């Protein structure tokens, strides 16, 4: 389910313009422009894509095609905890499908989505390069392996609980 996020376009548009200008308005710098934009906003919403296209004098479809081609880019807000679950051969053979289904059911989350509360995002990926730990997932880049459905859920719930405690302590 897409997360609704209010953005301050009065601050974002000048920053996008600055990013494009720093890259000399060159289409061949599109990847760098997209990286910088995503780093600034957290994702690349449609409005930002259109602004980049306008400044580079390319079609919005060109910008969108680059975003959709590269896994690193997203046009949707990501959760506080970005879960990447491997569905490569080693993980698949060791039961990744059951674990993925359990995560989807437990958190009402599909691959490519973020929970309504903005806490979790799930991406099912082809390989995380940690076949010896199969089945494996990462949360914000930290690997967790030798998983089963219960262990995966426990790890995710622990992350959520820990974040909640830290948030209360900071108030």
Rosetta blueprint (number, residue, H / E / L):
1 X L
2 X L
3 X L
4 X L
5 X L
6 X L
7 X L
8 X L
9 X H
10 X H
11 X H
12 X H
13 X H
14 X H
15 X H
16 X H
17 X H
18 X H
19 X H
20 X H
21 X H
22 X H
23 X L
24 X L
25 X L
26 X L
27 X H
28 X H
29 X H
30 X H
31 X H
32 X H
33 X H
34 X H
35 X H
36 X H
37 X H
38 X H
39 X H
40 X H
41 X H
42 X L
43 X L
44 X L
45 X L
46 X H
47 X H
48 X H
49 X H
50 X H
51 X H
52 X H
53 X H
54 X H
55 X H
56 X H
57 X L
58 X L
59 X L
60 X H
61 X H
62 X H
63 X H
64 X H
65 X H
66 X H
67 X H
68 X H
69 X H
70 X L
71 X L
72 X L
73 X L
74 X L
75 X L
76 X L
77 X L
78 X L
79 X L
80 X L
81 X E
82 X E
83 X E
84 X E
85 X E
86 X E
87 X L
88 X L
89 X H
90 X H
91 X H
92 X H
93 X H
94 X L
95 X L
96 X H
97 X H
98 X H
99 X H
100 X H
101 X H
102 X H
103 X H
104 X H
105 X H
106 X H
107 X H
108 X L
109 X L
110 X L
111 X L
112 X L
113 X E
114 X E
115 X L
116 X L
117 X L
118 X L
119 X L
120 X E
121 X E
122 X E
123 X E
124 X E
125 X E
126 X L
127 X L
128 X L
129 X L
130 X L
131 X H
132 X H
133 X H
134 X L
135 X L
136 X L
137 X E
138 X E
139 X E
140 X L
141 X L
142 X E
143 X E
144 X E
145 X L
146 X L
147 X L
148 X L
149 X H
150 X H
151 X H
152 X H
153 X H
154 X H
155 X H
156 X H
157 X H
158 X H
159 X H
160 X H
161 X H
162 X H
163 X H
164 X H
165 X H
166 X H
167 X H
168 X H
169 X H
170 X H
171 X L
